[in-house]
Amino acid sequence: MRNLSRLIARCARAALEGRTVGELISEAIRVYPGRSTQKRRTTSLRALSPEPYRKGNERLSIEIDAIVYGARR
């Protein structure tokens, strides 16, 4: 079952506050539009720069491919 831990957390929170899960969800729906909108920092894979292989590992990618995919003939 997906998101079981989230469901359990909601039920536990509701029980601690003496409210139902439905009441908590209704409150969340009311509060959501008014929450602060902080600008999220977005990154992309294109922003990453490659790191050079350390000395002695120049053929590392080829060796890994040979292990994973088998030796080329």
Distance bins in CASP14 RR format, pairs under 12 A and 6 or more apart:
PFRMAT RR
TARGET T0000
AUTHOR 0000-0000-0000
RMODE 2
METHOD distances of the structure
MODEL  1
1 7 0 0 0 0 1 0 0 0 0 0 0
1 8 0 0 0 0 0 1 0 0 0 0 0
3 9 0 0 0 0 1 0 0 0 0 0 0
3 10 0 0 0 0 1 0 0 0 0 0 0
4 10 0 0 0 0 0 1 0 0 0 0 0
4 11 0 0 0 0 0 1 0 0 0 0 0
5 11 0 0 0 0 0 1 0 0 0 0 0
5 12 0 0 0 0 0 1 0 0 0 0 0
6 12 0 0 0 0 0 1 0 0 0 0 0
6 13 0 0 0 0 0 1 0 0 0 0 0
6 21 0 0 0 0 0 1 0 0 0 0 0
6 24 0 0 0 0 0 1 0 0 0 0 0
6 25 0 0 0 0 0 1 0 0 0 0 0
7 13 0 0 0 0 0 1 0 0 0 0 0
7 14 0 0 0 0 0 1 0 0 0 0 0
7 21 0 0 0 0 1 0 0 0 0 0 0
7 24 0 0 0 0 0 1 0 0 0 0 0
7 25 0 0 0 0 0 1 0 0 0 0 0
8 14 0 0 0 0 0 1 0 0 0 0 0
8 15 0 0 0 0 0 1 0 0 0 0 0
8 21 0 0 0 0 0 1 0 0 0 0 0
9 15 0 0 0 0 0 1 0 0 0 0 0
9 16 0 0 0 0 0 1 0 0 0 0 0
9 21 0 0 0 0 0 1 0 0 0 0 0
9 24 0 0 0 0 0 1 0 0 0 0 0
10 16 0 0 0 0 0 1 0 0 0 0 0
10 17 0 0 0 0 0 1 0 0 0 0 0
10 19 0 0 0 0 0 1 0 0 0 0 0
10 20 0 0 0 0 0 1 0 0 0 0 0
10 21 1 0 1 0 0 0 0 0 0 0 0
10 22 0 0 0 0 1 0 0 0 0 0 0
10 23 0 0 0 0 0 1 0 0 0 0 0
10 24 1 0 0 1 0 0 0 0 0 0 0
10 25 1 0 0 1 0 0 0 0 0 0 0
10 27 0 0 0 0 0 1 0 0 0 0 0
10 28 0 0 0 0 1 0 0 0 0 0 0
11 17 0 0 0 0 0 1 0 0 0 0 0
11 18 0 0 0 0 0 1 0 0 0 0 0
11 19 0 0 0 0 0 1 0 0 0 0 0
11 20 0 0 0 0 1 0 0 0 0 0 0
11 21 1 0 1 0 0 0 0 0 0 0 0
11 22 0 0 0 0 0 1 0 0 0 0 0
11 24 0 0 0 0 1 0 0 0 0 0 0
11 25 0 0 0 0 0 1 0 0 0 0 0
12 18 0 0 0 0 0 1 0 0 0 0 0
12 19 0 0 0 0 0 1 0 0 0 0 0
12 21 0 0 0 0 1 0 0 0 0 0 0
12 24 0 0 0 0 0 1 0 0 0 0 0
13 19 0 0 0 0 1 0 0 0 0 0 0
13 20 0 0 0 0 0 1 0 0 0 0 0
13 21 0 0 0 0 1 0 0 0 0 0 0
13 22 0 0 0 0 0 1 0 0 0 0 0
13 23 0 0 0 0 0 1 0 0 0 0 0
13 24 1 0 0 1 0 0 0 0 0 0 0
13 25 0 0 0 0 0 1 0 0 0 0 0
13 27 0 0 0 0 0 1 0 0 0 0 0
13 28 0 0 0 0 0 1 0 0 0 0 0
14 20 1 0 1 0 0 0 0 0 0 0 0
14 21 1 0 1 0 0 0 0 0 0 0 0
14 22 1 0 0 1 0 0 0 0 0 0 0
14 23 1 0 0 1 0 0 0 0 0 0 0
14 24 1 0 1 0 0 0 0 0 0 0 0
14 25 0 0 0 0 1 0 0 0 0 0 0
14 26 0 0 0 0 0 1 0 0 0 0 0
14 27 0 0 0 0 0 1 0 0 0 0 0
14 28 0 0 0 0 0 1 0 0 0 0 0
15 21 0 0 0 0 1 0 0 0 0 0 0
15 23 0 0 0 0 0 1 0 0 0 0 0
15 24 0 0 0 0 0 1 0 0 0 0 0
16 24 0 0 0 0 0 1 0 0 0 0 0
17 23 0 0 0 0 1 0 0 0 0 0 0
17 24 1 0 0 1 0 0 0 0 0 0 0
17 27 0 0 0 0 1 0 0 0 0 0 0
18 24 0 0 0 0 1 0 0 0 0 0 0
19 25 0 0 0 0 0 1 0 0 0 0 0
19 26 0 0 0 0 1 0 0 0 0 0 0
19 27 0 0 0 0 1 0 0 0 0 0 0
19 28 0 0 0 0 0 1 0 0 0 0 0
20 26 0 0 0 0 1 0 0 0 0 0 0
20 27 0 0 0 0 0 1 0 0 0 0 0
21 27 0 0 0 0 0 1 0 0 0 0 0
21 28 0 0 0 0 0 1 0 0 0 0 0
22 28 0 0 0 0 1 0 0 0 0 0 0
22 29 0 0 0 0 1 0 0 0 0 0 0
23 29 0 0 0 0 0 1 0 0 0 0 0
23 30 0 0 0 0 0 1 0 0 0 0 0
24 30 0 0 0 0 0 1 0 0 0 0 0
24 31 0 0 0 0 0 1 0 0 0 0 0
25 31 0 0 0 0 0 1 0 0 0 0 0
25 32 0 0 0 0 0 1 0 0 0 0 0
26 32 0 0 0 0 0 1 0 0 0 0 0
28 34 0 0 0 0 0 1 0 0 0 0 0
28 35 0 0 0 0 1 0 0 0 0 0 0
29 35 0 0 0 0 0 1 0 0 0 0 0
41 47 0 0 0 0 0 1 0 0 0 0 0
50 61 0 0 0 0 0 1 0 0 0 0 0
51 57 0 0 0 0 0 1 0 0 0 0 0
51 60 0 0 0 0 0 1 0 0 0 0 0
52 58 0 0 0 0 1 0 0 0 0 0 0
52 60 0 0 0 0 0 1 0 0 0 0 0
53 59 0 0 0 0 1 0 0 0 0 0 0
53 60 1 0 1 0 0 0 0 0 0 0 0
53 61 0 0 0 0 1 0 0 0 0 0 0
53 62 0 0 0 0 0 1 0 0 0 0 0
53 63 0 0 0 0 0 1 0 0 0 0 0
53 64 0 0 0 0 0 1 0 0 0 0 0
54 60 0 0 0 0 1 0 0 0 0 0 0
56 63 0 0 0 0 0 1 0 0 0 0 0
57 63 0 0 0 0 1 0 0 0 0 0 0
57 64 0 0 0 0 0 1 0 0 0 0 0
59 65 0 0 0 0 0 1 0 0 0 0 0
59 66 0 0 0 0 1 0 0 0 0 0 0
60 66 0 0 0 0 0 1 0 0 0 0 0
60 67 0 0 0 0 0 1 0 0 0 0 0
61 67 0 0 0 0 0 1 0 0 0 0 0
61 68 0 0 0 0 0 1 0 0 0 0 0
61 69 0 0 0 0 0 1 0 0 0 0 0
62 68 0 0 0 0 0 1 0 0 0 0 0
62 69 0 0 0 0 0 1 0 0 0 0 0
62 70 0 0 0 0 0 1 0 0 0 0 0
62 71 0 0 0 0 0 1 0 0 0 0 0
62 72 0 0 0 0 1 0 0 0 0 0 0
63 69 0 0 0 0 0 1 0 0 0 0 0
63 70 0 0 0 0 0 1 0 0 0 0 0
63 71 0 0 0 0 0 1 0 0 0 0 0
63 72 0 0 0 0 0 1 0 0 0 0 0
64 70 0 0 0 0 0 1 0 0 0 0 0
65 71 0 0 0 0 1 0 0 0 0 0 0
65 72 0 0 0 0 1 0 0 0 0 0 0
66 72 1 0 0 1 0 0 0 0 0 0 0
66 73 0 0 0 0 0 1 0 0 0 0 0
END
